[in-house]
Amino acid sequence: MTQPEESVAKAFSLHLSSPDEFPHEFLQKVVDALPESLAVIDRDYNVVLANRAARLESRVFDVSSARIKCYSCFHHRTSPCVSTSDPFEAEHGACPLRRVIQSKAPTRVYHTHHDSEQREISVAVDVAPVFDENGEVVLIIETCRDVTERCLSRRLCRIGNRHMKMAPLLEEYSIDIARFARCANVHIHVFSEPCAVCDNSDTPNTLGSDRSQRLPDSALETTICVRQLRRDFGSLLPPETSFGSILFERFSTFLSRLPDTTRRHLAACTSPECESAALIPIRLTETDLGLLHVTDPHPNAITEEMVESLERLSLDLGAAIHRVRIEEALQAARSQLEARVRERTEELTKSNRALQTEIAERARLEREVLHTGVREQMRIGQELHDGVGQELTGMGYLAQNLLMSIEDRTSPAFEMATELAHSIPKVLGHIQNIVRGLIPLEIGAADIERALELLTINTEKQTNIACQFHAFGSNLIEDDDIPIQIYRIAQEAIANAVKHAGAQTIDVEFRTTGESIKLEVSDNGSGIQTGAENGSGSGLRSMRYRARAIGGEITIRQRPNGGTAVTCKIRRAT
């Protein structure tokens, strides 16, 4: 209970047998001294006493001659306030009279009242009961405080937290402030850059058309700046408030005293037939963020009290503008970053496509070179087989005939013929081995294991080196180019083990899985020298070239127990 309520309640502490015992004259003087609106209401909603503030608010100056209902006096309604259709009352509660009668205890509710000019105001209603000698409530004391500004401040905070862009924020703010100020027009101007508050009149806080952002329906060049007015027309201006605002009670009189050019500009800043005007800085701590223009065609429509309220509300507006400005800056930075990321991504995508195209073209050329090499090998092998091989075969028959035609077995000619007949088959065998290497078996996806097995068998026969083959996994190779290149890599690795490593055993392992194809040729020879893994020998270059052409990779490593392991691994396409 507030202090005025307590004072009046004590005055009503006497045991009243009926409302007719109400001491009007004495209490009227007491309650008239209270600055807040106060009324005494009976159980039937009749106003039996109202102080001066309540009478001025309701424009009902005599409540003693005729009983006036409280809901008619303060709410302009024809029935008690039991409906919650009003959003404000639905949130804070309706008529407190029934509640106090039932609970017999003080209470507080929030109402929407109407002032003497039929304008809505938000009020906090504090109610206390008055009891008779039987302890029943016979009267209630109701005090009302105008909380319109406080409610608007809370609403403005909610609006500020809801908006992320400046234009809709200012638009909604201007509507609510115009309703609160009960004036015809409200314009909110936001500086494009915050301006520090300066008390030096020689350094005005100017706002030009190129440094402002406003509501869409406002012209950029029609901004009034308080400090510019003070600098140019200080002697003609009304005194500023401590906050830095200016209130024009009769704006037309002020305009008539100005030069024509300035008068036309300032007249354009206000609404037609503007008579009352107030210019209020929008401030955050010590920084001016903008300006609030409030105008009305009626003289003295904007009061000093209203300017003070708007100054307090401008601080809430300044905080909201500052937050939205930060949000817009963050959004702009985010958009700029996203644009740069998109641009960079597009560049990288183009570069990657170009690189992939180049890789694909290089792989195609490498395959073409390999195919060309295979065709050339097959041509040479075919010529050796059909040309040199056939001729050597014929020469072998001639040498046998020559040997049989010599009767003197002890003659030098017979020895030479014998040597010739024995040498030609050896040379033919070498030629056949060369042809067999140049023209391998027709190796397809299903033939690679058998081809590698025959390669190890022939190697063991020709070199007397133990050579074993092991196959693991299912034989699933889709590309027919892979088997022939694997076979050639195995040939080269076995040849290196035979020629350079002095190996006694050679193991060939072929493994296929769903993810990769792997060939490993290992030996127990002398191993490789440090750094030879990346050597530039023709054999290594050939194996790496072939592996790269089929999407594989060659690795050469020293075995822990001695010897060398050559691995070709091809990852399957996913």
Backbone torsions as a table, in degrees:
resi	resn	phi	psi	omega
1	MET	NA	137.3	-179.8
2	THR	-76.9	168.4	-178.4
3	GLN	-63.5	-41.6	176.0
4	PRO	-60.3	-37.9	179.9
5	GLU	-64.4	-44.0	-178.3
6	GLU	-62.5	-40.0	-178.4
7	SER	-64.5	-46.1	-178.4
8	VAL	-69.7	-37.1	-179.9
9	ALA	-61.5	-37.6	177.5
10	LYS	-64.9	-36.8	178.1
11	ALA	-66.0	-28.0	179.3
12	PHE	-92.2	9.9	-176.9
13	SER	-69.5	-15.2	178.0
14	LEU	-63.2	151.8	-177.2
15	HIS	-83.0	105.0	-179.5
16	LEU	-90.7	130.9	175.8
17	SER	-85.0	-21.9	177.9
18	SER	-162.0	160.8	178.8
19	PRO	-61.6	-20.1	-179.0
20	ASP	-66.8	-20.4	178.7
21	GLU	-78.8	3.4	-174.6
22	PHE	-61.8	123.0	-177.4
23	PRO	-79.9	80.2	-170.4
24	HIS	-63.4	-50.3	-170.7
25	GLU	-62.8	-44.6	-179.2
26	PHE	-66.9	-49.2	-176.6
27	LEU	-70.3	-28.9	178.9
28	GLN	-59.5	-41.6	178.5
29	LYS	-66.5	-36.0	-179.8
30	VAL	-66.5	-50.6	-173.5
31	VAL	-73.8	-25.7	177.6
32	ASP	-64.9	-23.2	179.7
33	ALA	-77.3	-13.4	-178.8
34	LEU	-78.5	135.7	-178.3
35	PRO	-75.9	-22.3	-178.1
36	GLU	-91.5	155.6	179.4
37	SER	-66.8	129.7	-179.4
38	LEU	-138.6	137.3	177.5
39	ALA	-141.6	148.3	174.8
40	VAL	-110.3	127.7	-171.3
41	ILE	-127.9	138.2	178.5
42	ASP	-88.3	-175.7	-174.1
43	ARG	-69.5	-16.5	-178.9
44	ASP	-100.4	20.3	176.3
45	TYR	72.1	14.7	179.4
46	ASN	-84.9	135.3	176.4
47	VAL	-84.2	111.5	-177.9
48	VAL	-98.4	-16.1	178.1
49	LEU	-156.8	137.6	177.2
50	ALA	-143.8	135.8	179.7
51	ASN	-81.1	176.8	-174.5
52	ARG	-60.0	-41.4	-179.3
53	ALA	-61.9	-39.7	179.9
54	ALA	-69.5	-37.9	-179.8
55	ARG	-68.1	-38.8	177.9
56	LEU	-66.7	-37.6	-179.5
57	GLU	-66.3	-41.7	-175.2
58	SER	-92.8	-9.5	-177.9
59	ARG	63.6	21.6	174.3
60	VAL	-109.1	107.2	-168.9
61	PHE	-94.6	-10.1	179.7
62	ASP	-139.7	110.8	179.3
63	VAL	-106.0	2.0	-176.2
64	SER	-89.8	-30.0	-176.8
65	SER	-74.6	-34.9	-179.5
66	ALA	-140.7	135.1	-179.8
67	ARG	-71.2	122.3	-178.6
68	ILE	-109.9	134.2	179.1
69	LYS	-71.0	141.3	-178.3
70	CYS	-63.8	-37.9	-177.7
71	TYR	-70.3	-26.9	175.5
72	SER	-77.4	-37.3	-176.0
73	CYS	-71.0	-47.0	-172.0
74	PHE	-103.2	-23.2	-175.6
75	HIS	-113.2	-11.2	-177.6
76	HIS	56.3	44.1	177.6
77	ARG	-115.8	166.1	179.1
78	THR	-104.2	0.8	-179.7
79	SER	-147.9	162.4	-179.4
80	PRO	-59.3	159.6	-176.0
81	CYS	-82.9	75.9	179.5
82	VAL	-108.6	-11.8	-179.7
83	SER	-84.1	146.4	177.2
84	THR	-114.2	29.5	178.6
85	SER	-69.7	-27.1	176.8
86	ASP	-71.6	125.4	-176.6
87	PRO	-59.7	-38.4	-178.7
88	PHE	-65.4	-45.5	-179.7
89	GLU	-73.1	-30.0	177.4
90	ALA	-63.6	-30.8	-179.5
91	GLU	-82.3	-35.7	-170.0
92	HIS	-112.1	-7.8	176.6
93	GLY	114.6	153.4	-177.5
94	ALA	-100.3	-141.5	-172.8
95	CYS	-61.7	129.5	-177.8
96	PRO	-87.0	-11.3	-173.4
97	LEU	-60.3	-50.1	-179.7
98	ARG	-62.1	-36.8	-178.5
99	ARG	-65.6	-42.9	-179.2
100	VAL	-67.8	-40.0	179.0
101	ILE	-61.5	-38.9	-178.4
102	GLN	-75.1	-43.9	-174.8
103	SER	-87.6	-22.3	-176.4
104	LYS	57.5	34.7	-178.7
105	ALA	-140.6	152.1	177.9
106	PRO	-60.6	154.8	178.6
107	THR	-150.8	168.9	177.9
108	ARG	-136.8	134.1	174.4
109	VAL	-135.2	169.2	177.4
110	TYR	-118.8	130.8	-175.9
111	HIS	-125.1	163.8	166.9
112	THR	-105.1	110.2	177.8
113	HIS	-101.3	173.9	174.4
114	HIS	-122.5	134.5	-179.7
115	ASP	-84.7	-169.1	-175.6
116	SER	-66.3	-20.0	179.0
117	GLU	-103.4	21.1	176.7
118	GLN	64.3	24.3	178.5
119	ARG	-95.8	141.6	-178.6
120	GLU	-74.0	137.8	173.9
121	ILE	-135.9	146.6	176.7
122	SER	-92.0	129.4	-177.1
123	VAL	-129.3	148.0	170.4
124	ALA	-97.1	120.1	-175.5
125	VAL	-105.0	115.0	174.3
126	ASP	-103.2	128.5	-172.9
127	VAL	-126.5	135.1	177.2
128	ALA	-129.1	142.5	-178.7
129	PRO	-86.2	154.0	171.6
130	VAL	-119.9	128.6	-172.7
131	PHE	-105.0	153.0	170.8
132	ASP	-90.6	-172.8	-176.7
133	GLU	-68.2	-16.1	177.9
134	ASN	-94.0	3.1	179.1
135	GLY	81.0	16.5	178.0
136	GLU	-97.2	148.6	-180.0
137	VAL	-76.8	121.5	179.0
138	VAL	-112.4	-24.8	179.1
139	LEU	-142.4	160.1	170.3
140	ILE	-130.3	146.6	175.9
141	ILE	-104.0	124.2	-175.5
142	GLU	-121.4	121.9	173.8
143	THR	-114.5	143.4	-176.4
144	CYS	-125.7	134.2	175.4
145	ARG	-121.4	134.2	179.7
146	ASP	-73.4	114.6	178.6
147	VAL	-116.5	24.0	-178.6
148	THR	-59.3	-43.8	-178.7
149	GLU	-64.2	-42.4	-179.9
150	ARG	-64.4	-41.3	178.8
151	CYS	-66.0	-39.6	178.2
152	LEU	-65.2	-39.1	178.6
153	SER	-60.0	-42.5	178.0
154	ARG	-65.0	-40.6	179.2
155	ARG	-64.5	-41.7	179.0
156	LEU	-62.5	-36.0	176.8
157	CYS	-64.1	-41.6	178.0
158	ARG	-64.8	-40.3	177.9
159	ILE	-62.8	-44.3	-179.5
160	GLY	-62.9	-34.3	179.3
161	ASN	-77.6	-19.4	-176.4
162	ARG	-85.9	-31.2	-173.3
163	HIS	-94.4	143.6	176.8
164	MET	-112.5	-6.0	-179.5
165	LYS	-125.7	151.3	-170.7
166	MET	-71.1	-45.5	-172.8
167	ALA	-58.9	-52.4	178.5
168	PRO	-65.0	-30.8	176.9
169	LEU	-62.3	-50.8	-178.3
170	LEU	-65.5	-36.2	-179.7
171	GLU	-63.4	-47.0	-179.0
172	GLU	-69.7	-37.7	177.3
173	TYR	-61.2	-44.6	-176.2
174	SER	-63.0	-37.8	178.7
175	ILE	-64.1	-47.1	-177.3
176	ASP	-68.6	-38.8	-179.7
177	ILE	-68.9	-37.3	176.9
178	ALA	-62.7	-40.3	178.4
179	ARG	-65.8	-39.7	-179.6
180	PHE	-69.5	-44.6	-176.5
181	ALA	-76.3	-12.9	179.6
182	ARG	56.3	43.2	179.4
183	CYS	-121.8	168.9	-172.0
184	ALA	-75.9	-38.8	-172.6
185	ASN	-140.4	141.6	173.5
186	VAL	-133.9	127.0	175.7
187	HIS	-123.7	135.3	179.3
188	ILE	-115.0	122.5	179.8
189	HIS	-112.9	131.2	-178.7
190	VAL	-115.0	127.1	177.6
191	PHE	-68.7	141.4	176.8
192	SER	-68.2	-24.9	175.8
193	GLU	-133.0	136.1	178.4
194	PRO	-61.1	144.4	-178.9
195	CYS	-118.7	127.0	179.3
196	ALA	-68.3	143.2	178.2
197	VAL	-69.2	127.8	-176.6
198	CYS	-129.2	130.3	-179.8
199	ASP	-87.4	-6.7	-178.8
200	ASN	-82.2	114.6	-177.1
201	SER	-67.1	-17.0	177.7
202	ASP	-78.7	-8.8	178.6
203	THR	-120.9	78.7	-173.4
204	PRO	-71.3	152.0	174.8
205	ASN	-89.8	77.5	-173.1
206	THR	-81.0	158.8	178.6
207	LEU	-140.0	108.8	-179.4
208	GLY	-100.5	175.5	-177.3
209	SER	-65.9	-23.8	-178.7
210	ASP	-92.8	6.9	-177.5
211	ARG	-131.0	28.8	-178.6
212	SER	-137.4	152.6	169.3
213	GLN	-132.2	131.8	-170.8
214	ARG	-134.8	-175.4	175.1
215	LEU	-63.9	150.1	-175.4
216	PRO	-56.9	-30.5	-175.5
217	ASP	-89.8	10.8	-178.9
218	SER	-109.6	143.1	178.7
219	ALA	-81.3	138.5	-175.4
220	LEU	-67.6	-30.2	-173.7
221	GLU	-85.0	4.4	-175.3
222	THR	-109.7	55.3	-179.1
223	THR	-110.6	127.9	174.1
224	ILE	-91.1	130.9	176.9
225	CYS	-111.9	126.3	-176.5
226	VAL	-58.6	-47.7	-173.3
227	ARG	-73.5	-29.3	175.0
228	GLN	-68.6	-40.3	175.8
229	LEU	-62.0	-42.1	-178.9
230	ARG	-64.9	-36.7	-179.6
231	ARG	-67.8	-43.9	-172.8
232	ASP	-87.5	-31.8	-173.5
233	PHE	-134.7	40.1	-175.2
234	GLY	-57.8	-37.0	-177.0
235	SER	-72.0	-21.4	-178.3
236	LEU	-94.9	-12.4	-174.4
237	LEU	-80.3	150.2	168.0
238	PRO	-65.6	158.4	179.5
239	PRO	-64.3	142.2	176.9
240	GLU	-76.0	155.6	170.6
241	THR	-79.8	170.2	178.1
242	SER	-62.0	-22.8	178.9
243	PHE	-81.6	-16.7	-179.2
244	GLY	102.3	12.5	-179.5
245	SER	-88.1	159.6	176.2
246	ILE	-126.8	132.6	178.7
247	LEU	-115.7	120.2	175.6
248	PHE	-101.7	109.9	179.0
249	GLU	-78.0	-30.9	174.1
250	ARG	-135.5	90.0	-172.6
251	PHE	-67.8	-33.1	-179.5
252	SER	-63.1	-35.4	177.7
253	THR	-65.6	-41.9	177.7
254	PHE	-63.5	-43.0	-179.3
255	LEU	-63.0	-36.9	-177.0
256	SER	-64.7	-18.5	-178.1
257	ARG	-94.8	2.4	-176.6
258	LEU	-102.3	160.2	173.8
259	PRO	-60.9	157.6	-175.1
260	ASP	-58.6	-46.8	-177.0
261	THR	-61.8	-47.0	-179.8
262	THR	-65.9	-38.7	-179.5
263	ARG	-63.0	-40.9	179.2
264	ARG	-65.3	-39.8	179.9
265	HIS	-65.3	-47.3	-178.3
266	LEU	-68.9	-33.2	176.6
267	ALA	-65.4	-34.6	177.7
268	ALA	-69.4	-22.5	179.9
269	CYS	-75.7	-17.5	-176.7
270	THR	-115.3	168.9	179.0
271	SER	-74.1	157.1	176.5
272	PRO	-56.3	142.8	178.1
273	GLU	59.6	31.3	176.9
274	CYS	-71.3	130.8	179.2
275	GLU	-119.9	-37.4	174.6
276	SER	-107.5	138.8	-180.0
277	ALA	-150.9	147.4	175.5
278	ALA	-139.3	136.0	177.6
279	LEU	-115.4	117.1	-171.5
280	ILE	-125.0	122.1	177.6
281	PRO	-65.4	142.5	171.9
282	ILE	-98.4	117.6	-165.2
283	ARG	-130.3	146.8	170.6
284	LEU	-126.8	111.5	-172.9
285	THR	52.4	-112.7	-177.7
286	GLU	-107.1	23.4	-176.4
287	THR	-123.1	128.8	174.8
288	ASP	-82.5	124.1	179.7
289	LEU	-102.6	-17.4	-177.5
290	GLY	177.9	-164.4	-175.9
291	LEU	-143.1	140.5	178.7
292	LEU	-108.5	119.4	177.1
293	HIS	-101.9	123.3	176.9
294	VAL	-123.0	123.8	-177.3
295	THR	-135.6	156.9	178.2
296	ASP	-156.0	144.1	-178.4
297	PRO	-72.8	-12.3	-176.9
298	HIS	-94.5	137.2	176.4
299	PRO	-61.9	143.4	175.7
300	ASN	58.5	21.0	178.8
301	ALA	-71.8	-26.6	179.7
302	ILE	-105.3	117.4	-175.5
303	THR	-96.2	167.0	176.2
304	GLU	-63.2	-37.0	178.5
305	GLU	-63.4	-39.1	178.5
306	MET	-66.3	-39.4	177.8
307	VAL	-61.3	-42.2	178.0
308	GLU	-61.0	-41.6	178.3
309	SER	-64.6	-42.4	179.9
310	LEU	-66.5	-31.9	176.7
311	GLU	-63.7	-41.6	178.2
312	ARG	-66.6	-41.1	179.2
313	LEU	-68.0	-28.7	179.5
314	SER	-64.8	-25.8	175.5
315	LEU	-67.2	-41.0	174.9
316	ASP	-63.0	-41.7	178.4
317	LEU	-63.3	-39.8	178.2
318	GLY	-61.8	-42.2	178.0
319	ALA	-63.0	-41.3	179.5
320	ALA	-66.0	-43.1	179.0
321	ILE	-61.9	-42.1	179.1
322	HIS	-61.7	-43.6	-179.9
323	ARG	-65.4	-44.3	-179.4
324	VAL	-65.7	-37.4	177.7
325	ARG	-61.5	-40.9	177.2
326	ILE	-65.0	-42.4	178.1
327	GLU	-59.9	-44.2	180.0
328	GLU	-65.5	-39.1	177.9
329	ALA	-64.3	-42.8	177.9
330	LEU	-63.7	-41.0	179.2
331	GLN	-65.2	-40.7	177.9
332	ALA	-63.9	-43.2	178.2
333	ALA	-64.3	-40.1	178.3
334	ARG	-63.9	-42.8	179.6
335	SER	-64.9	-41.3	178.6
336	GLN	-64.1	-41.7	178.8
337	LEU	-65.3	-43.0	178.6
338	GLU	-62.3	-38.7	178.2
339	ALA	-64.5	-42.4	178.9
340	ARG	-66.1	-38.5	177.7
341	VAL	-64.0	-43.5	178.0
342	ARG	-61.9	-42.7	-180.0
343	GLU	-63.0	-45.4	180.0
344	ARG	-66.1	-38.1	178.3
345	THR	-62.9	-41.3	178.0
346	GLU	-62.9	-42.0	178.3
347	GLU	-62.2	-45.3	179.5
348	LEU	-64.9	-36.8	178.3
349	THR	-63.8	-43.9	177.9
350	LYS	-63.0	-44.5	179.2
351	SER	-63.2	-40.7	179.6
352	ASN	-65.0	-40.9	177.1
353	ARG	-62.3	-43.5	178.9
354	ALA	-62.7	-40.7	179.3
355	LEU	-65.6	-42.7	178.7
356	GLN	-63.2	-39.0	177.1
357	THR	-63.1	-43.0	179.8
358	GLU	-65.4	-40.4	178.7
359	ILE	-64.1	-44.0	179.9
360	ALA	-63.2	-40.2	179.2
361	GLU	-67.3	-39.2	178.3
362	ARG	-65.4	-41.8	177.1
363	ALA	-62.8	-38.9	178.4
364	ARG	-63.8	-42.6	179.6
365	LEU	-65.6	-39.9	179.6
366	GLU	-64.1	-41.4	176.8
367	ARG	-63.1	-40.2	180.0
368	GLU	-64.2	-40.9	177.6
369	VAL	-62.8	-42.9	178.7
370	LEU	-63.1	-43.2	178.7
371	HIS	-63.6	-39.2	177.7
372	THR	-63.9	-43.0	178.5
373	GLY	-62.3	-41.1	178.9
374	VAL	-62.9	-44.8	179.7
375	ARG	-62.9	-38.4	179.7
376	GLU	-68.9	-39.4	176.7
377	GLN	-62.6	-43.6	179.4
378	MET	-64.1	-36.8	178.1
379	ARG	-64.7	-45.8	179.4
380	ILE	-64.2	-43.9	178.3
381	GLY	-61.4	-40.7	179.4
382	GLN	-64.0	-40.9	178.7
383	GLU	-65.7	-40.4	176.7
384	LEU	-62.6	-41.8	-178.6
385	HIS	-68.0	-47.7	-174.7
386	ASP	-81.9	-29.7	-176.9
387	GLY	-95.2	-77.4	-175.7
388	VAL	-62.2	-41.9	-178.8
389	GLY	-62.4	-43.4	179.6
390	GLN	-67.3	-41.2	178.4
391	GLU	-63.4	-43.0	178.7
392	LEU	-64.8	-36.3	176.8
393	THR	-62.2	-44.3	177.0
394	GLY	-62.5	-41.3	179.3
395	MET	-65.2	-31.5	177.3
396	GLY	-65.6	-41.9	176.5
397	TYR	-63.2	-41.6	179.1
398	LEU	-62.7	-40.4	-179.9
399	ALA	-65.5	-38.1	177.1
400	GLN	-65.6	-42.2	178.1
401	ASN	-64.4	-40.7	178.2
402	LEU	-62.3	-42.0	-179.0
403	LEU	-63.8	-38.8	-179.2
404	MET	-74.1	-23.5	-178.5
405	SER	-81.5	-12.7	-179.3
406	ILE	-88.8	118.2	-177.3
407	GLU	-84.8	-31.6	-178.2
408	ASP	-83.4	102.3	-176.0
409	ARG	-73.4	-9.2	-177.1
410	THR	-103.8	0.3	-176.3
411	SER	-79.6	154.7	176.5
412	PRO	-59.8	-31.7	-179.6
413	ALA	-64.4	-36.2	179.6
414	PHE	-67.1	-39.5	178.7
415	GLU	-63.2	-41.7	-179.9
416	MET	-67.1	-39.2	178.8
417	ALA	-66.5	-39.1	177.9
418	THR	-63.0	-46.0	178.8
419	GLU	-60.6	-40.6	-180.0
420	LEU	-66.1	-42.4	-178.8
421	ALA	-65.6	-33.2	179.0
422	HIS	-79.5	-30.8	-175.5
423	SER	-77.4	-36.2	-176.1
424	ILE	-61.0	-45.4	177.2
425	PRO	-60.2	-35.9	177.8
426	LYS	-63.2	-46.6	179.4
427	VAL	-62.3	-40.3	179.2
428	LEU	-63.6	-35.8	176.9
429	GLY	-64.4	-41.2	177.1
430	HIS	-63.4	-42.0	179.0
431	ILE	-62.0	-41.0	-179.9
432	GLN	-65.2	-37.0	175.9
433	ASN	-64.5	-40.6	177.9
434	ILE	-63.8	-44.4	-179.8
435	VAL	-63.8	-38.5	179.9
436	ARG	-64.3	-34.3	176.5
437	GLY	-74.4	-35.2	-179.9
438	LEU	-77.7	-32.7	179.8
439	ILE	-119.5	85.4	-178.3
440	PRO	-73.7	179.0	175.5
441	LEU	-63.0	158.6	173.0
442	GLU	-69.8	99.4	-174.5
443	ILE	-97.7	119.0	174.7
444	GLY	-114.9	-171.8	-177.2
445	ALA	-61.9	-30.0	-177.2
446	ALA	-93.3	-3.6	-173.4
447	ASP	-107.4	-6.5	-170.6
448	ILE	-64.2	-40.8	-179.3
449	GLU	-64.6	-43.0	178.5
450	ARG	-65.6	-40.3	-179.7
451	ALA	-63.6	-43.2	179.2
452	LEU	-66.3	-37.6	178.0
453	GLU	-63.1	-44.3	177.2
454	LEU	-64.2	-35.1	178.7
455	LEU	-62.4	-43.1	179.5
456	THR	-68.8	-37.1	178.7
457	ILE	-63.5	-47.8	-179.3
458	ASN	-64.8	-36.8	178.8
459	THR	-63.4	-43.1	179.5
460	GLU	-64.2	-39.6	178.5
461	LYS	-65.2	-41.8	-174.4
462	GLN	-78.2	-28.7	-172.6
463	THR	-114.9	-9.7	-175.4
464	ASN	60.5	24.8	175.4
465	ILE	-104.0	131.1	-179.3
466	ALA	-62.9	120.6	-176.5
467	CYS	-131.7	119.9	-175.8
468	GLN	-120.2	151.5	-179.6
469	PHE	-123.9	137.7	178.1
470	HIS	-134.9	133.9	178.9
471	ALA	-121.3	138.9	179.7
472	PHE	-135.0	144.9	174.6
473	GLY	87.1	172.9	-179.9
474	SER	-81.0	146.4	-176.9
475	ASN	-88.1	84.1	-177.4
476	LEU	-119.9	91.2	177.5
477	ILE	-124.2	119.2	-175.2
478	GLU	-86.4	-31.8	-174.5
479	ASP	-93.9	122.7	-179.4
480	ASP	-72.6	-13.7	177.1
481	ASP	-75.0	-25.2	-176.2
482	ILE	-67.2	-45.8	-176.2
483	PRO	-59.2	-43.2	-177.4
484	ILE	-66.0	-38.0	179.7
485	GLN	-71.3	-36.3	174.8
486	ILE	-61.6	-41.3	179.7
487	TYR	-62.2	-44.0	-179.7
488	ARG	-65.8	-39.0	177.9
489	ILE	-64.0	-42.6	177.3
490	ALA	-61.7	-41.2	177.1
491	GLN	-57.0	-48.9	-176.2
492	GLU	-66.1	-41.3	-179.3
493	ALA	-65.5	-40.6	177.9
494	ILE	-65.9	-41.3	179.7
495	ALA	-61.8	-41.6	178.5
496	ASN	-64.7	-39.3	179.1
497	ALA	-64.7	-37.6	-179.1
498	VAL	-72.3	-45.4	-171.8
499	LYS	-79.8	-39.7	-166.6
500	HIS	-113.4	-23.7	-172.2
501	ALA	-95.1	-16.1	-175.9
502	GLY	62.2	38.4	-175.2
503	ALA	-76.0	149.4	174.4
504	GLN	-102.5	-24.5	176.4
505	THR	-136.3	145.8	177.0
506	ILE	-132.7	129.6	178.4
507	ASP	-116.1	129.7	176.9
508	VAL	-114.6	120.4	-179.2
509	GLU	-119.9	130.4	179.6
510	PHE	-123.9	123.1	-174.4
511	ARG	-133.3	131.3	176.7
512	THR	-123.3	136.5	175.1
513	THR	-133.0	179.9	178.4
514	GLY	-69.8	-19.1	-177.6
515	GLU	-101.8	-27.4	-172.7
516	SER	-154.8	167.2	172.3
517	ILE	-123.5	130.2	-172.4
518	LYS	-133.8	131.3	173.9
519	LEU	-120.3	131.3	177.2
520	GLU	-134.2	127.4	176.8
521	VAL	-116.5	116.9	-177.4
522	SER	-126.0	152.9	179.8
523	ASP	-141.4	172.2	178.2
524	ASN	-110.9	32.0	-176.3
525	GLY	-79.8	-155.4	-173.8
526	SER	-77.1	-6.9	178.8
527	GLY	81.5	-169.9	-178.0
528	ILE	-119.3	154.3	178.3
529	GLN	-76.0	157.9	179.5
530	THR	-61.2	130.2	-179.4
531	GLY	88.4	-7.3	-178.8
532	ALA	-74.4	-10.9	179.0
533	GLU	-59.5	-30.6	-179.7
534	ASN	-107.1	28.6	-177.2
535	GLY	-62.5	165.3	-176.2
536	SER	-111.4	19.7	177.9
537	GLY	-63.2	156.0	-176.4
538	SER	-64.5	-35.7	178.7
539	GLY	-63.1	-46.0	178.6
540	LEU	-65.0	-43.2	178.5
541	ARG	-59.7	-40.4	-179.5
542	SER	-64.1	-45.4	-179.7
543	MET	-64.3	-43.9	179.6
544	ARG	-64.0	-38.7	-179.4
545	TYR	-63.7	-45.9	-179.5
546	ARG	-66.0	-40.8	179.6
547	ALA	-63.6	-43.3	-180.0
548	ARG	-63.3	-35.1	-178.6
549	ALA	-64.9	-25.5	-179.4
550	ILE	-109.8	17.7	176.3
551	GLY	78.8	22.9	-178.1
552	GLY	-109.5	-175.9	-177.7
553	GLU	-144.1	136.0	179.0
554	ILE	-100.7	132.1	172.6
555	THR	-128.2	140.3	179.4
556	ILE	-125.0	127.0	-176.8
557	ARG	-139.5	156.3	176.0
558	GLN	-82.5	130.6	178.0
559	ARG	-76.4	146.2	-178.1
560	PRO	-58.6	-35.9	-177.5
561	ASN	-97.1	17.0	-179.7
562	GLY	99.9	150.7	-178.9
563	GLY	98.8	-176.7	-174.0
564	THR	-128.7	146.6	174.3
565	ALA	-125.4	124.0	176.8
566	VAL	-109.0	122.4	-176.1
567	THR	-121.2	132.6	171.7
568	CYS	-117.3	120.1	-178.5
569	LYS	-121.9	129.6	-178.8
570	ILE	-120.5	119.6	178.2
571	ARG	-85.3	133.3	179.9
572	ARG	-73.2	149.2	176.7
573	ALA	-70.6	136.5	-179.6
574	THR	-93.5	NA	NA
